[in-house]
Amino acid sequence: MSFLHKYHLPNVSIFPMTIGLISDTHGYLDPKVLSYFNSCDEIWHAGDIGTLTVLEELESIKPTLGVYGNVDGQELRLRCPQDLWLNRGGVRILITHIAGNPGRYNQRVKSMLKLSTPDILICGHSHILKIMKDAAFNNMLHINPGAAGKHGFHHVKTIVRMTLNDGKVTNLEVVEMGKRGSL
């Protein structure tokens, strides 16, 4: 059974639902992530997972959905799609690795947003934590959880937790997990 078919739950009806967001692990999963995400109902990885081991560690604690990133090899690309559309309690979500930023989305993502704007766009790649509404796309919530791995130019490892309830995002929380590595 493929990763997508095993965990893709098109319409989940257990609400409120707590989601753990992570990106850019690059093959390293900080042990703190497991304790922070233990209370979540699902984990969503926004790409650059790095190794199948990281994905399997996340799957061992909670159902995990993810997209592949530019550093992910064939093994992860066979398990994860490039783009993932979800509906959780009436909230439409698009997860992709490389999207750009509000006002500066790449052409591929901008085309998707013009055809069908989600309520939430989740992406990674930049290693820069960013959470903001995009007025140009119906106040879509743009979330980049930053980077949780040891590789990159970010200084602090970050993840995000949020709750989806009654068609709304609540309890949006940024978790800082300490310095990236040898800074």
C-alpha contacts under 8 A as a table, 3 or more apart, distances in Angstrom:
res1	aa1	res2	aa2	distance
1	M	5	H	6.52
1	M	6	K	6.18
2	S	5	H	5.33
2	S	6	K	5.97
2	S	79	R	6.11
3	F	6	K	5.10
3	F	7	Y	6.23
3	F	8	H	7.93
3	F	65	L	7.84
3	F	79	R	5.05
3	F	80	C	6.61
4	L	7	Y	5.58
4	L	8	H	5.24
4	L	65	L	7.24
4	L	79	R	6.63
4	L	80	C	6.42
4	L	81	P	7.65
5	H	8	H	5.45
7	Y	63	P	6.10
7	Y	64	T	6.60
7	Y	65	L	6.43
8	H	65	L	6.99
9	L	12	V	6.11
9	L	86	L	7.94
10	P	86	L	6.10
10	P	87	N	6.00
10	P	88	R	7.55
11	N	86	L	7.75
11	N	87	N	5.66
11	N	88	R	5.73
11	N	89	G	6.90
12	V	87	N	7.66
12	V	88	R	5.69
12	V	89	G	6.59
13	S	88	R	7.47
13	S	89	G	6.29
14	I	17	M	6.29
15	F	89	G	7.33
15	F	164	L	7.05
15	F	165	N	5.68
15	F	166	D	7.49
16	P	163	T	6.43
16	P	164	L	5.67
16	P	165	N	4.52
16	P	166	D	7.48
17	M	40	C	7.55
17	M	41	D	6.00
17	M	42	E	7.97
17	M	163	T	5.45
17	M	164	L	5.19
17	M	165	N	6.53
18	T	39	S	7.54
18	T	40	C	4.79
18	T	41	D	5.27
18	T	42	E	6.84
18	T	161	R	7.03
18	T	162	M	5.69
18	T	163	T	4.30
18	T	164	L	6.38
19	I	40	C	5.37
19	I	41	D	5.99
19	I	42	E	5.15
19	I	43	I	5.69
19	I	44	W	7.15
19	I	161	R	5.65
19	I	162	M	5.37
19	I	163	T	6.08
19	I	164	L	7.63
20	G	37	F	5.78
20	G	40	C	6.02
20	G	41	D	7.99
20	G	42	E	6.39
20	G	43	I	4.60
20	G	44	W	6.14
20	G	159	I	7.46
20	G	160	V	5.96
20	G	161	R	4.59
20	G	162	M	6.73
21	L	43	I	6.03
21	L	44	W	5.07
21	L	45	H	6.04
21	L	46	A	7.49
21	L	145	P	6.32
21	L	159	I	5.90
21	L	160	V	4.98
21	L	161	R	5.99
22	I	25	T	7.70
22	I	43	I	7.65
22	I	44	W	6.41
22	I	45	H	4.91
22	I	46	A	6.24
22	I	145	P	5.86
22	I	146	G	7.57
22	I	147	A	7.22
22	I	148	A	6.61
22	I	158	T	7.76
22	I	159	I	5.12
22	I	160	V	6.66
23	S	45	H	5.36
23	S	46	A	4.71
23	S	47	G	5.58
23	S	48	D	6.64
23	S	49	I	7.03
23	S	123	C	7.76
23	S	124	G	5.54
23	S	125	H	7.61
23	S	144	N	7.90
23	S	145	P	6.32
23	S	146	G	6.45
23	S	147	A	5.39
23	S	148	A	6.17
23	S	159	I	7.54
24	D	46	A	7.27
24	D	47	G	6.00
24	D	48	D	4.66
24	D	49	I	5.92
24	D	50	G	7.81
24	D	124	G	6.59
24	D	125	H	6.56
24	D	127	H	6.92
24	D	146	G	7.44
24	D	147	A	4.81
24	D	148	A	5.90
24	D	149	G	5.94
25	T	28	Y	5.31
25	T	29	L	6.17
25	T	48	D	6.28
25	T	49	I	5.24
25	T	50	G	6.47
25	T	54	V	7.88
25	T	147	A	6.43
25	T	148	A	5.03
25	T	149	G	3.86
25	T	150	K	7.24
25	T	151	H	7.89
26	H	48	D	5.53
26	H	49	I	5.25
26	H	50	G	4.08
26	H	51	T	7.23
26	H	71	V	7.61
26	H	149	G	5.69
26	H	150	K	7.41
26	H	151	H	6.60
27	G	49	I	6.01
27	G	50	G	4.00
27	G	51	T	4.86
27	G	53	T	7.65
27	G	54	V	6.12
27	G	149	G	7.27
28	Y	50	G	7.54
28	Y	54	V	6.72
28	Y	149	G	5.38
28	Y	150	K	6.66
29	L	33	V	7.02
29	L	54	V	6.04
29	L	148	A	7.36
29	L	149	G	6.53
30	D	33	V	5.64
30	D	34	L	7.80
30	D	148	A	7.36
30	D	149	G	7.22
31	P	34	L	5.71
31	P	35	S	7.32
32	K	35	S	5.37
32	K	36	Y	6.30
32	K	177	M	7.10
33	V	36	Y	5.10
33	V	37	F	5.96
33	V	159	I	7.94
34	L	37	F	5.24
34	L	38	N	5.82
34	L	58	L	7.31
34	L	61	I	7.32
35	S	38	N	5.17
35	S	39	S	7.85
36	Y	39	S	6.93
37	F	40	C	5.16
37	F	43	I	7.29
37	F	161	R	7.92
38	N	61	I	6.51
38	N	62	K	7.30
40	C	43	I	6.98
40	C	62	K	7.31
40	C	161	R	7.96
41	D	62	K	6.53
41	D	63	P	7.28
42	E	62	K	5.69
42	E	63	P	5.14
42	E	64	T	5.82
42	E	65	L	7.66
43	I	58	L	7.40
43	I	62	K	6.55
43	I	63	P	6.33
43	I	64	T	4.65
43	I	65	L	6.28
44	W	64	T	5.78
44	W	65	L	4.86
44	W	66	G	5.42
45	H	49	I	7.35
45	H	64	T	7.44
45	H	65	L	6.26
45	H	66	G	4.37
45	H	67	V	6.50
46	A	49	I	7.96
46	A	66	G	5.85
46	A	67	V	5.65
46	A	68	Y	7.36
46	A	69	G	7.54
46	A	95	I	6.26
46	A	96	T	6.05
46	A	97	H	5.29
46	A	122	I	6.78
46	A	123	C	5.36
46	A	124	G	5.41
47	G	66	G	6.52
47	G	67	V	5.06
47	G	68	Y	4.59
47	G	69	G	4.21
47	G	70	N	7.78
47	G	72	D	7.71
47	G	96	T	7.24
47	G	97	H	5.06
47	G	123	C	7.76
47	G	124	G	6.45
47	G	125	H	7.41
48	D	68	Y	6.11
48	D	69	G	4.22
48	D	70	N	6.31
48	D	71	V	5.49
48	D	72	D	5.60
48	D	97	H	7.50
48	D	125	H	7.31
49	I	52	L	7.64
49	I	54	V	6.68
49	I	55	L	6.92
49	I	68	Y	6.97
49	I	69	G	7.04
49	I	71	V	7.90
49	I	72	D	6.43
49	I	76	L	7.97
50	G	54	V	7.30
50	G	71	V	6.50
50	G	72	D	5.37
50	G	73	G	7.69
51	T	54	V	5.57
51	T	55	L	6.98
51	T	72	D	7.33
51	T	76	L	7.28
52	L	55	L	5.15
52	L	56	E	6.16
52	L	75	E	7.22
52	L	76	L	6.32
53	T	56	E	5.03
53	T	57	E	6.08
54	V	57	E	5.16
54	V	58	L	6.40
55	L	58	L	5.27
55	L	59	E	6.17
55	L	64	T	7.70
56	E	59	E	4.87
56	E	60	S	6.05
57	E	60	S	5.12
57	E	61	I	7.11
58	L	61	I	5.70
58	L	62	K	6.48
58	L	63	P	7.79
58	L	64	T	6.42
59	E	62	K	5.29
59	E	63	P	5.47
59	E	64	T	5.26
60	S	63	P	7.84
65	L	80	C	7.82
66	G	80	C	5.88
66	G	81	P	7.43
66	G	84	L	7.56
66	G	95	I	7.75
67	V	77	R	8.00
67	V	80	C	4.93
67	V	81	P	5.07
67	V	82	Q	5.22
67	V	83	D	6.12
67	V	84	L	6.69
67	V	95	I	6.98
67	V	96	T	6.10
67	V	97	H	6.66
68	Y	72	D	5.92
68	Y	76	L	6.45
68	Y	77	R	5.70
68	Y	80	C	5.59
68	Y	81	P	6.14
68	Y	82	Q	5.49
68	Y	96	T	7.87
68	Y	97	H	6.78
69	G	72	D	5.38
69	G	82	Q	7.42
69	G	97	H	5.33
69	G	98	I	7.40
69	G	125	H	7.48
70	N	97	H	7.82
72	D	75	E	7.89
72	D	76	L	6.00
72	D	77	R	6.75
73	G	76	L	5.72
73	G	77	R	6.23
74	Q	77	R	4.85
74	Q	78	L	6.05
75	E	78	L	5.42
75	E	79	R	6.72
76	L	79	R	5.04
76	L	80	C	5.90
77	R	80	C	5.21
77	R	81	P	6.46
77	R	82	Q	7.72
78	L	81	P	7.50
81	P	84	L	6.47
82	Q	96	T	6.15
82	Q	97	H	7.34
83	D	94	L	6.99
83	D	95	I	5.76
83	D	96	T	4.74
83	D	97	H	7.76
84	L	93	I	7.96
84	L	94	L	5.69
84	L	95	I	5.10
84	L	96	T	6.58
85	W	92	R	7.24
85	W	93	I	5.62
85	W	94	L	4.63
85	W	95	I	6.51
86	L	92	R	5.82
86	L	93	I	5.03
86	L	94	L	6.49
87	N	90	G	5.97
87	N	91	V	5.43
87	N	92	R	4.62
87	N	93	I	6.17
88	R	91	V	5.14
88	R	92	R	6.66
88	R	93	I	7.81
88	R	164	L	7.43
88	R	167	G	7.96
89	G	164	L	7.41
89	G	165	N	7.07
89	G	166	D	6.54
89	G	167	G	5.71
90	G	166	D	7.61
90	G	167	G	5.15
91	V	118	P	7.87
91	V	119	D	6.07
91	V	120	I	7.62
91	V	164	L	7.78
91	V	167	G	5.28
91	V	168	K	7.03
92	R	118	P	4.96
92	R	119	D	5.16
92	R	120	I	6.50
93	I	118	P	5.33
93	I	119	D	5.96
93	I	120	I	4.81
93	I	121	L	5.95
93	I	122	I	7.46
94	L	118	P	6.15
94	L	120	I	6.38
94	L	121	L	4.95
94	L	122	I	6.18
95	I	121	L	6.01
95	I	122	I	4.70
95	I	123	C	5.84
96	T	99	A	6.64
96	T	121	L	7.91
96	T	122	I	6.48
96	T	123	C	5.12
96	T	124	G	7.46
97	H	122	I	7.93
97	H	123	C	4.80
97	H	124	G	4.94
97	H	125	H	5.89
98	I	106	N	7.87
98	I	123	C	6.21
98	I	124	G	6.21
98	I	125	H	5.62
99	A	105	Y	5.52
99	A	106	N	5.77
99	A	109	V	5.77
99	A	123	C	6.13
99	A	124	G	7.69
100	G	104	R	5.76
100	G	105	Y	4.23
100	G	106	N	5.61
101	N	104	R	5.01
101	N	105	Y	5.27
101	N	142	H	7.92
102	P	105	Y	6.20
102	P	134	D	5.79
102	P	142	H	7.36
103	G	134	D	7.85
103	G	136	A	7.57
105	Y	109	V	6.26
105	Y	110	K	5.63
106	N	109	V	5.59
106	N	110	K	6.03
107	Q	110	K	4.99
107	Q	111	S	6.04
108	R	111	S	5.36
108	R	112	M	6.58
109	V	112	M	5.04
109	V	113	L	6.15
110	K	113	L	5.07
110	K	114	K	6.19
111	S	114	K	5.23
111	S	115	L	6.40
112	M	115	L	5.21
112	M	116	S	6.14
112	M	117	T	7.40
113	L	116	S	5.15
113	L	117	T	4.53
113	L	118	P	7.19
113	L	137	F	7.45
114	K	117	T	6.26
117	T	137	F	6.58
117	T	138	N	7.66
117	T	140	M	7.40
118	P	121	L	6.48
118	P	140	M	6.57
119	D	139	N	7.77
119	D	140	M	4.88
119	D	141	L	6.18
120	I	140	M	5.50
120	I	141	L	4.61
120	I	142	H	5.92
120	I	143	I	7.33
121	L	140	M	7.01
121	L	141	L	6.17
121	L	142	H	4.88
121	L	143	I	6.16
122	I	142	H	6.09
122	I	143	I	4.81
122	I	144	N	5.81
122	I	145	P	7.99
123	C	142	H	7.96
123	C	143	I	6.47
123	C	144	N	5.09
123	C	145	P	7.65
124	G	127	H	6.54
124	G	128	I	8.00
124	G	144	N	5.29
124	G	145	P	6.79
124	G	146	G	6.52
124	G	147	A	7.52
126	S	146	G	7.24
127	H	145	P	7.98
127	H	146	G	4.52
127	H	147	A	4.67
127	H	152	G	7.21
127	H	153	F	7.33
127	H	154	H	5.91
128	I	144	N	6.98
128	I	145	P	7.51
128	I	146	G	4.61
128	I	147	A	7.00
128	I	154	H	6.94
129	L	143	I	7.80
129	L	144	N	5.34
129	L	145	P	5.08
129	L	146	G	3.88
129	L	147	A	7.48
129	L	158	T	7.36
130	K	142	H	7.44
130	K	143	I	5.80
130	K	144	N	5.02
130	K	145	P	6.69
130	K	146	G	7.09
131	I	141	L	7.19
131	I	142	H	5.63
131	I	143	I	4.56
131	I	144	N	6.32
131	I	145	P	7.81
132	M	141	L	5.83
132	M	142	H	5.35
132	M	143	I	6.78
133	K	139	N	5.09
133	K	140	M	5.47
133	K	141	L	4.44
133	K	142	H	5.82
134	D	137	F	5.65
134	D	138	N	6.90
134	D	139	N	4.69
134	D	140	M	5.24
134	D	141	L	6.34
134	D	142	H	6.76
135	A	138	N	5.44
135	A	139	N	4.35
135	A	140	M	7.02
136	A	139	N	6.87
137	F	140	M	5.62
145	P	158	T	6.39
145	P	159	I	5.25
145	P	160	V	5.58
145	P	174	V	7.77
146	G	157	K	7.26
146	G	158	T	5.59
146	G	159	I	6.67
147	A	154	H	7.00
147	A	156	V	7.95
147	A	157	K	5.57
147	A	158	T	5.70
147	A	159	I	7.21
148	A	157	K	4.52
148	A	158	T	5.27
148	A	159	I	6.34
148	A	177	M	7.95
148	A	180	R	7.80
149	G	152	G	7.84
149	G	157	K	6.53
149	G	180	R	6.83
150	K	157	K	7.69
150	K	180	R	4.95
150	K	181	G	5.53
151	H	180	R	7.35
151	H	181	G	7.93
154	H	157	K	7.25
154	H	180	R	6.75
155	H	179	K	5.65
155	H	180	R	5.34
155	H	183	L	7.36
156	V	176	E	6.63
156	V	177	M	6.90
156	V	178	G	5.51
156	V	179	K	4.37
156	V	180	R	5.12
157	K	176	E	5.90
157	K	177	M	5.25
157	K	178	G	5.85
157	K	179	K	6.02
157	K	180	R	5.36
158	T	174	V	6.90
158	T	175	V	5.60
158	T	176	E	4.67
158	T	177	M	5.90
159	I	174	V	6.07
159	I	175	V	5.32
159	I	176	E	6.80
159	I	177	M	7.87
160	V	172	L	7.23
160	V	173	E	5.62
160	V	174	V	4.61
160	V	175	V	5.86
161	R	171	N	7.61
161	R	172	L	5.88
161	R	173	E	5.16
161	R	174	V	6.58
161	R	175	V	7.62
162	M	169	V	6.67
162	M	170	T	6.17
162	M	171	N	5.32
162	M	172	L	4.31
162	M	173	E	6.15
163	T	169	V	5.69
163	T	170	T	5.07
163	T	171	N	5.65
163	T	172	L	6.78
164	L	167	G	6.65
164	L	168	K	5.62
164	L	169	V	4.79
164	L	170	T	6.25
165	N	168	K	5.35
165	N	169	V	6.52
165	N	170	T	7.15
169	V	172	L	7.03
179	K	182	S	7.89
179	K	183	L	7.31
180	R	183	L	7.16
